[in-house]
Amino acid sequence: MSKYIMSLDQGTTGSRCIIFNLDGKPVASDAAEYPLSCPADGWVEQKAEDIWESQFKVAKNALTIGGISADDIVSIGITNQRETTIVWEKATGKPICNAIVWQCRRTAQLCDKLKEEGHADFIREKTGLLIDAYFSATKLKWILDNVEGARERAERGELLFGTVDTWLIYNLTGGKSHVTDPSNASRTMLFNINTCTWDDDLLKFFNIPKAMLPDICCSGGRIAMSDPSLFGRSIPICGVVGDQQAALFGQLCHKAGDVKNTYGTGGFMLMNTGSKPVFSKNGLLSSVAWSIDGMQTNYALEGSAFICGAAVQWLRDGLKIITVPAESEDLALQVKDSGGVYFVPAFVGLGAPHWDPYARASFHGITRVTTRAHITRAVLDAITYQTTDILDLMKKESGLDICYLRVDGGASANNLLMQLQADNANVIIQRPECIEVSSLGAALLSGLGAGVYADMDELNRIAGRFFTFDPQIDDAERASRISKWHKAVERSKGWDL
């Protein structure tokens, strides 16, 4: 009898594998970082080979660390950074260029042109997305237009496209499976979320050969089998879901109106909107949350802040005022507040609700008495202000009163950050015992797809325990903080025009 579920969690700056027992408890894990490259201003790339090799390495290591045999793994679940775009040769499986990361802004001017030409409604009505360099379609178009011979080879059927989930499954199956699920497909700007199919009109619009695209599979169900040479036996892959939708699932946000926010490299807030998409008029995105074999497809409303945990990494690597991210909490607690300093973390522009790719990071309110503790506190504040902006917009769009916000991701371990979030958003924060909920979500989804779990009620019994943070400031103080934050944001917009 197999005892465990392997969860592969492939992120923007590293790969992780967590092995869960069937009670949803992590029993073994391993993780590895790998570099991003920035060959030009606003460009972000990584080697696709590094993505696969690091993910496979940590999977093998996790088995060894846990003393677990592949025979004990009932299924594999996959969750991944979304929108990152990879093109490889069908014959050899070798990438034709570096992966273009979701953060990359190289196609921002093309997106501006498309918006100026009046295509925004056409794109939004089919995809639920805004025209933005964030998504895969313009990245894929850029590769076909700029890598020598790529378009001709694609039209001859020699090249394959995939987001990171597709790339991992392709390698896990020894090249036998070229698939993606709706949660990832709905982030490409090539997928019709009304029909849950690749859209011929969109493919024609972006000039993308359909033969490049992966088949659509369910997020939870029998998806593929791993190549037996990798782990010593073939293991079913029964779950695949984009990282933010995985976190929504792992946070048990299974009902319409449930909301979670992930504090990772970026910040991602999702609301489950049930069996129908909600099309935003104010800059939020609509995506597929997940599709489970034999169950209804769920949709999500999403708002994104491009930089959250990455701002704390910048304190460590760029300013060198901390040595490890956890130091940020102790340093920020040395002062009662930011001393009037506000930070706008627009290193790669601003996401929802501003959607300004030309905004740039800036500090405001620095004086002679400002210390590194104030700077650190301002960086933590900024993470919470961005999240509050998105939460307020989500309330307006959905018409729902949000009583609590479930949180996860590495930065959510920072208790000061979570208290600041409760204060500035005026909402109860609920943090689960296991904050690696993207990994947990992929595992629970895979277990459901493999038949280990009978239904959603069983998942709730497994993973339904939370720590809470209640708001502790008054309305006047909250309003003053948010007003000054918005003033700082306005002064950061359009900087790089």
Secondary structure, 3 states (H helix, E strand, C coil): CCCEEEEEEECCCEEEEEEEECCCCEEEEEEEECCCECCCCCCCEECHHHHHHHHHHHHHHHHHHHCCCHHHEEEEEEEECCCCEEEEECCCCCECCCEECCCCCCCHHHHHHHHHCCCHHHHHHHHCCCCCCCCHHHHHHHHHHHCCCHHHHHHCCCEEEECHHHHHHHHHCCCCCCEECHHHHCCCCCEECCCCEECHHHHHHHCCCHHHCCEECCCEEEEEECCHHHHCCCCEEEEEEEHHHHHHHHCCCCCCCCEEEEECCCEEEEEEEECCCCCCCCCCEEEEEEEECCCCEEEEEEEEECCCHHHHHHHHHCCCCCCCCCHHHHHHCCCCCCCCCEEECCCCCECCCCCECCCCCEEECCCCCCCHHHHHHHHHHHHHHHHHHHHHHHHHHHCCCCCEEEEECHHHHCHHHHHHHHHHHCCEEEEECCCCHHHHHHHHHHHHHHCCCCCHHHHHHHHCCEEEECCCCCHHHHHHHHHHHHHHHHHHCCCCC
